[in-house]
Amino acid sequence: MNTNTILFSNLPFRPEPNQVFFIENGYDADVNDLIRDVYLRLKAKFDRAGMDFYYMPYLLSEHDIEAKLRYYAPYLSSQPLVGEVRSDAFAPYISDEDQRKRLKPSLIFGATREGYAGDVRFRQVALSDVDFVSSAAIDALVHLISQRLAASCGVDADMAPISPCLASVPMEDKSECLLSQEFLEPSAESAMPASAEETAEKQSFMATEDVLRELRMTVQKLRLEGVSLMAIHEFIDKQEPLSRMIVTPDYRIFLPDYNGMEIEMGALPKAIYFLYLRYPEGIIYKHMQDYYTELLNIYRQLRPCTDEARLNLTITKVVNPLGNALNENLARIRKAFVEKFDEHLAINYIVTGERGSRYAIPLDRDLVVWEE
């Protein structure tokens, strides 16, 4: 068995070197039947060699893609989705047209990034000479790929048979990238609170961290990463639509174009959110005290049965630039949206900004409807 290389452009995900994919151009029924027959054995053998094997038609059923897809693309119809990814899903991304036309059923592995455009080059093993009925032939195939992968990483295959490239691949904590650290980092002023307030402020910072920690756990369960993006790519609109936002007379928030999704949050973060909705240009963090009366009036409407002294105390804490109450509630606003759908869309609905500048909600206000 010989190996070649194939260059891919504009793949909708970033493959890892130790991932092995079945690819073809068109559909070879005989080869696909063989792959399906030995799929579990093949996957187990690659797994023992420290590699992950992917057969695209099985991807949707194995990775809970349905829930992840609806999280990533909330605008999709609530009807059941297509249950199988095409086996030739990789073919359109092959850079060389002649190579794409000549492509036979193969396994690709050892992905490496090439150039500045984000192209990815894989090593390729054609399957025309593999007897999938023979366990020895499958072992030989896995061993060959493991050796080639180790060689491409500059590792002695006999010394490092398990995940030869994995140690050299920097692992990204995507959930950390997803969540801005602005809510966790106190400003210089808030780092030096009055001694009488230290305990309360520490508890507030801990509450903010708890909110974001809980959100990370939710996102890690639902967020599409890696090859899962390939599986759902054909379902996603090229121009992903933003939903209108409807605020009802009783102050509930709905996104009707995302299957009637309701965004739920407590009265205080909702009052802060409504304040930011009123100011498309944004509000400077340290100037929140200028909006004390307006925010108090909004909060009063959301908490009509709360006594005035408690209302005033709550809003006083929120607008205090030396405190953390505003950060905590901005984190709760973020959580209310990002626990429902992916941040690449949610970023349009949440309060964002850089420390020292204006915080704002990017959503076009033409999409916001206040019902009476």
Rosetta blueprint (number, residue, H / E / L):
1 M L
2 N L
3 T E
4 N E
5 T E
6 I E
7 L E
8 F E
9 S L
10 N L
11 L L
12 P L
13 F L
14 R L
15 P L
16 E L
17 P L
18 N L
19 Q E
20 V E
21 F E
22 F E
23 I E
24 E L
25 N L
26 G L
27 Y L
28 D L
29 A H
30 D H
31 V H
32 N H
33 D H
34 L H
35 I H
36 R H
37 D H
38 V H
39 Y H
40 L H
41 R H
42 L H
43 K H
44 A H
45 K H
46 F H
47 D H
48 R H
49 A L
50 G L
51 M L
52 D E
53 F E
54 Y E
55 Y L
56 M H
57 P H
58 Y H
59 L H
60 L H
61 S H
62 E H
63 H L
64 D L
65 I H
66 E H
67 A H
68 K H
69 L H
70 R H
71 Y H
72 Y H
73 A L
74 P L
75 Y L
76 L L
77 S L
78 S L
79 Q L
80 P L
81 L L
82 V L
83 G L
84 E L
85 V L
86 R L
87 S L
88 D L
89 A L
90 F L
91 A H
92 P H
93 Y H
94 I E
95 S L
96 D L
97 E H
98 D H
99 Q H
100 R H
101 K H
102 R H
103 L L
104 K L
105 P L
106 S E
107 L E
108 I E
109 F E
110 G E
111 A E
112 T E
113 R E
114 E E
115 G L
116 Y L
117 A L
118 G L
119 D E
120 V E
121 R E
122 F E
123 R E
124 Q E
125 V E
126 A E
127 L L
128 S L
129 D L
130 V L
131 D L
132 F L
133 V L
134 S L
135 S H
136 A H
137 A H
138 I H
139 D H
140 A H
141 L H
142 V H
143 H H
144 L H
145 I H
146 S H
147 Q H
148 R H
149 L H
150 A H
151 A H
152 S H
153 C L
154 G L
155 V L
156 D L
157 A L
158 D L
159 M L
160 A L
161 P L
162 I L
163 S L
164 P L
165 C L
166 L H
167 A H
168 S H
169 V L
170 P L
171 M L
172 E L
173 D L
174 K H
175 S H
176 E H
177 C H
178 L H
179 L L
180 S L
181 Q H
182 E H
183 F H
184 L L
185 E L
186 P L
187 S L
188 A L
189 E L
190 S L
191 A L
192 M L
193 P L
194 A L
195 S H
196 A H
197 E H
198 E H
199 T H
200 A H
201 E H
202 K H
203 Q H
204 S H
205 F H
206 M H
207 A H
208 T H
209 E H
210 D H
211 V H
212 L H
213 R H
214 E H
215 L H
216 R H
217 M H
218 T H
219 V H
220 Q H
221 K H
222 L H
223 R L
224 L L
225 E L
226 G L
227 V H
228 S H
229 L H
230 M H
231 A H
232 I H
233 H H
234 E H
235 F H
236 I L
237 D L
238 K L
239 Q L
240 E L
241 P L
242 L L
243 S L
244 R L
245 M E
246 I E
247 V E
248 T L
249 P L
250 D L
251 Y L
252 R L
253 I E
254 F E
255 L E
256 P L
257 D L
258 Y L
259 N L
260 G L
261 M E
262 E E
263 I E
264 E L
265 M L
266 G L
267 A H
268 L H
269 P H
270 K H
271 A H
272 I H
273 Y H
274 F H
275 L H
276 Y H
277 L H
278 R H
279 Y L
280 P L
281 E L
282 G L
283 I E
284 I E
285 Y H
286 K H
287 H H
288 M H
289 Q H
290 D H
291 Y H
292 Y H
293 T H
294 E H
295 L H
296 L H
297 N H
298 I H
299 Y H
300 R H
301 Q H
302 L H
303 R L
304 P L
305 C L
306 T L
307 D L
308 E H
309 A H
310 R H
311 L H
312 N H
313 L H
314 T H
315 I H
316 T H
317 K H
318 V H
319 V H
320 N L
321 P L
322 L L
323 G L
324 N L
325 A H
326 L H
327 N H
328 E H
329 N H
330 L H
331 A H
332 R H
333 I H
334 R H
335 K H
336 A H
337 F H
338 V H
339 E L
340 K L
341 F L
342 D L
343 E H
344 H H
345 L H
346 A H
347 I L
348 N L
349 Y L
350 I L
351 V L
352 T E
353 G L
354 E L
355 R L
356 G L
357 S L
358 R E
359 Y E
360 A E
361 I L
362 P L
363 L L
364 D L
365 R H
366 D H
367 L H
368 V E
369 V E
370 W E
371 E L
372 E L
